[in-house]
Structure formats: C-alpha cells, structure tokens
C-alpha cells in the first residue's frame, strides 16, 4: 500500500470467536503484519502487561549497563526479552464474555498507561457505540464479519495515521 511496509508491525487480535479471530489474523498476516491471537480481554491485558514489564526490565538493564560503563551485548545472559513480540496496535472484539473491547482499551490506559491504536469489531453497530469507541481512544468500529477490502484499507489508514514515522 503506497510503499509503506507492514514488516516489523505487531498486532494483537482479541476475539472469543475462533473463526473471526483466525480470519482477521489471516488478513493481517497476508498484509505482512505479525499477529498474536488471544481469546478474551483479560488474556489480552495480561499479554500486554507482560510485554510492558519485559520492555521495562530490558530498558532498566540497558540503562544500568550504560551507567556502569559496560555495553549491552546481544544475547547476553540475564534479562533478554521473552518471546513476547512488540505490539503496535490492537484489533479487539467489542463483545467478549469477560471484558468488552472498550473495557480493555480503558484498562490499558488507566492501569498500564498504554495508548495503543485499536480497531474494534462488533456484530452490532450504531452511532452510540461508534461514539463510545472513539471516546475511549479507539480508531474505528468495524462490523462483523469484516469485509476484507474495507478492513485492509482501514488498517493501512491506522498505520499511516498513528505509526508511520
């Protein structure tokens, strides 16, 4: 899409419906994004919490090495990042059994201080819900099942607006 590459961008997809989650992840993978799939809001929050802790530990370790005049070596024993990959944006189902996609967004901001762009998906769509998504910091609300061509266009719009450097 216009010379912009998805390489390096990670996406967390949270949806309790396996077919929906798999189809969205497949669309994103075809576009070149790395995906991580989870089945509910609480697992999404825990995944992001671990990722944040891992990044914080790595930064502290690097800062400590610099303060002591040592350069950090790649692959050194100690606090190497776990197998968690960097997440750049979220695709969240609105209606999950434990937390709604909106609740996930709000808790990310309040509890973790994370402000990640997010696309929310829902089988129900109305102006009130769209407004709530935008007020919670979401990028857009898309109807389920997603229409691939529209979904791809929206994802690239999000990348250009929020992630392109």
N, C-alpha and C positions, 0 to 999 in steps of 0.2 A: 504494500500500500504506500505509494508515493515515496519509495526509497527508505522508509523507516523500517527497521528490523525488530522482530519480537525477541530475538536472541537475548538471553540474559534476564528477561522479564518473567517473574514467577507470579502465578495466580492461585489463590486458594478458592476452591469451589466447595461450598457447603450446601447440601440438599439432602433431605431424608429420603427422597425418591431416587433409587439407584439408577433407573433408566434416564431420568432427567440429568442427574449428576454426570453420568457417563457420556451422554450426548453433548453436554456443554463442554466437558473436559476434552472430548474428542475434537470438537470445533476449535477450541483454543490450541490444542496440540497441532492440528493441521496448519494453523496460522504461525506456528513456531514458538508458542509460549510454553514454559514449563508449568505443569499443573500439580497441585496437591489436592486430593479429594478427601473430604470428611463428611460424615453422615448427620451432623447436627451442630447447633450453635455452641453448645458447651465444649465440644471437641475442637471446634474452630478457635474458640477463645483460648483453650489450653495450648493448642498448637502454636498460636501467635505469642502467648505468654512465654513458652519455652524458647521460641525463636528470639524474642526480645532479650531474655535472660542470657542466652548464648551470645548474642551480639554484644551485650553489656559486659559480659565476662571477657570476651575477646578484646574489647576496647580497653578495659582496665588492665589486662595482661600486657597489651602492647604499650600502653602509657607507662606502666611500671618498668618495662624493659628499656624504654627510652630514658626514663628518669635515672636509671642505673647505668646508662651508657652502653647498653647491650642492644644490638639489633635483633629483632624477632626473626627467627629462621622459619621458613616454610616447613611444615610438617614436624615441627619440634614437639616433643612430648609435653603434656600438660593440657592446656585449655584450647585445644584445636576445636573449631566449631563442630558440633554434632552433625548428623546427616540432614539437619534441617536446612532447607534452601530459602533464600531471601524471597519474600512475598512483596510484590509491588502493588497489587490491587486484588479486590475480592469480588466474587460472584456468589451472592447469598440468596437462598430461597427465602421468601418472606415468611411463609407459614411452615415452620418446623415444630415438632412436638415439644421441644424443651424451651427454646427461645425463638422469637421471631427474628428475622434478619435485621429489623430495626433495633431490637434489643441488643443484638450482637454489636452493631455499629456504635450504639450509645455506650455500652460497657467497654468497648475498645478505647473510646475516647476518655471516659471517666476513670476507669480502673488502670489502664495501661498507658494512657497518654498517646495512643496511636491514632493517626489521622490518615487512614488508607482510603483511596478512592474505592467506591463499591457500586456494582450494578446489582440491583435486587430483582428477583424474578417472582412472579406471582400468577396464580390462576385467576385471581380477581384483580381487576384494575378499575380504579375510579380516581377522580380528581383529588379527593381527600387523601387517599393512600399515596398518590404521586407527590402531593404536597408534603406529607409526613416524611417520605423518603428523602426529599430534598432538604427539609428542615433538619433531619438527622445527619446530614452530611453525605447522603448517598448521591451518586452521579446520575442515576436513572433507574426507572422501573420498567421492566420489560414483561410482556405477557408470556405465560407458559401455555403450550410448549413454545420454545423460542423458534423464530424464523431465522434460519442460518444466515442469510444475506443481510438481514437487518441487524442481527446480533453482532456479526463481524464488523459491520460499519460502526456500530455503537462502541465496540471495544476499541477500535482504532481511534475513534474520536476521543475516548477517555485517555488513551495513551498519548495522543498529541497534546491534549489539554493539560494533563497532570504529570506526565512522566518524561516527556521529551526534554532533553537538556540543550 
